[in-house]
């Protein structure tokens, strides 16, 4: 008695897409799926997942009706809203147990619809929309593969993401599709257990990008004197108070960014948790701040290593499409730390699907954690588990995991948002609750500026309260490598 999958698809490229989606479903729930080439391989005791156009269903069958429109779109290499109006996407209200109890009444976007009603439960089960193609669209970041628009830093604009356009970026839509499939498998008598992370209900990847090592660099001092004090926009009394505070910090050798690294480290150690510090080892553009690997930095890195924190590579601004440059920086960081570097997150989240994942894979990285929104929080690929990047040109799964980024502090900083500390904290806690519902992974990024009282006041509170909340909610908190190892092996 097992779960067999038969795909009635003539086009091999599309068959591979469907298999990719189902492999990710299998990994998310630790469900054993067996792909078969003939229905003769399916016994009466098996549950059959049939993906195709027509099937006389009876018994233990989940029939997912394929969409020719989906196949045509993928084969043509077009984004959905480049061909079809968004009005062709339907929202279906779902009730538990088709969705978690928390989301009872949730409106799920479905496209590639194949009939009415959306679900038929009279004999077996029929799904009259191409659930697997919908999942592939988001899981593969299809929009980003074929749309050509870029922002001023050469990145894919958030607003071009179909989930953003549908107002669904705060929900992991792929996980909702998978939850439906999970329920239907359970309905046929199979036990599908939710993920556990060392016995915990969900996982948090706690990460820190160290973009700038010192606030009081030569530029930082100039900025503080000229832009903040002499040319500042605040009233004169406020500027005087800030300048006096700066003089005190500077005279005492207290640097908010450097001190912030240590405070993060000590805070996490006090709770017995580990995180990933993404460190730079190169960069010559105006967007890169070069590190001085001095006594402080060497001692700090040694403490991280001795306490089993993880060090990942934060490559330079120009490295995302240049394998020689990224390789040079990876080797340098490995030489500086004496470690084999497993993970990477691109600076400014610059990412090119045609080149970046191939570079990561060729350089031997185990995972990347770049794919989050640039100017908002949420689920860029609609998913809350690690997954392997899919090469849509060659229809093959790459040997590089993506651990998607869900929240980063800089989304709210540098004048981008007027939200207060409590409002920001509430938003990140809501995201954590969503991830918990699916037993997934929430990757968060807090820079070493969170303890900067000058320009990021209140962020230490947000960071610390989030960590406490996650622990109280039953999260396993760890580095990216820890979480990925649990995902693969537990």
C-alpha positions, 0 to 999 in steps of 0.5 A: 500500500503506497502512493503512486503518481502517474503523469499523463503528459506528452511534453517531457519538459512539463512532466519534469515541472510536475515532478519537481513540484511533487518532489517538493511536496514530498520533502515538505511532508516526508511523504513517499511518492512513487512515480510510475510509467504505467497504471498497471503498476498501481494496485487496488491498495495504492492511492493514485495521484493522476495528473492529466486531462481525462481519467475514469476515476474510482476508488483511491484516486486524486485526479488533478486535471492538467491545463493546456493553457498552463503548458502553453504558457510555460512552453512559450516562456511568458509571464501570466499577466503578459498574456492573460488579464489578472481578472482570469485569476479566481479566488476560492473561499476555502474552509478547514480542513482544506486549509489550517483552522487559522485560515478558515474562509481563506480566499485562495488564488487559482488559475489554469482552471479546468472546470466546475466545481473546483473540487469534486468529491463524489467518487474519489476526488477531482481537482478542476484547476491545475494545482501543480502548475500553479505551484510551479509558477510561484515555486520557480519564480516564473515571473522573474525568469521572463519579465525584463523590468529591473529597478535602479540596482538591476533587481527584479521589482517587487511590484512585478511579482504576481503574488504582489499584484494579487495582494497575496505576498504575505501568504505562502500560496504554494503551501496552501496548494500543498495543504490541499493535497495533504488533506486529500491524501489523509482523506484516503486513509494515509497519515501525513505528519507535519514537519518537526524541527528537533521536536519544535513546531516550526523553524527560524533561520536567524541571520545577520548581514554585516554590510558595514563593520564600522559606523565611525569610518572616515565617511561615517565621521564626516556624515555625522559632523556635516550632514547630521550636525551642521546641515541637519534638518532637526532643530538645533537642540536635537542636533547638539544632543546628538553631536555630544553623544557622538563625541562621547561614543567616538572618544570612548572607542564605542562604535554602534555597528561593531558593538552591535555585532557583539551584542547580537552574539551575546544575546543569542548565546544567552538563549542557547541559540545560533545564527548565521553571520554573512560576512564580506571579503571583497568589493570595490563598488560604491555599494560595498564597504570594505572590511578591515580584518583587524584584531577585533574582527579576527577575535570576533570571528574566532568567538563565532566559530568556537561557539558553533555560529555559522559564517556565510559569504556576503558577496560584493555588489558586482559578484552576482553574475561573475563567477570568477569574482565570487570564487575569489571572495569565497576562497578569501573568506575560507582562508580568513576563517579556516572554514568551508563556507556552505552558504551565501546571500547576495549583497543588496539581494541582487540575483539573476536566475540565468546566472546566479544559481548556476554560479552558486552551484558550481562553486559548491555552496550548499544553500543560498538565502537571497530570495526575499523581497527588496522593499517589503516583507513576505513570501517572494516564491510563495513558500516556507520551506527550503527548496532546490532552484529549478533551471527552467531552460534545461528543465533540471533541478540544481544542486543548490537549496534556496532558504527564502528570506521572509523579513529583513529590517532594512525594508523599514529603514532609511526613510522607507517607512513611517511605521512605529516600533510596535507596528513593525513588531506586530507585522513580523509576529504575524508572519511568524504565526503564518509560518507556524501554521505550515510548520515551515521555516521563517528566515529573518535578517537583522543587520548589526545596526539594530543596536545603533541608538543614533539612526535605528532606535528601537530595532534592538527591541524588535529583534529581541522581542521577536526572538523571545516570541519565536521561542515561546511559540515553539520555534527551533531557532538556528543558523541556516545550516542547522535548519537545512540539515534538519530539513534533509535529515530529521 
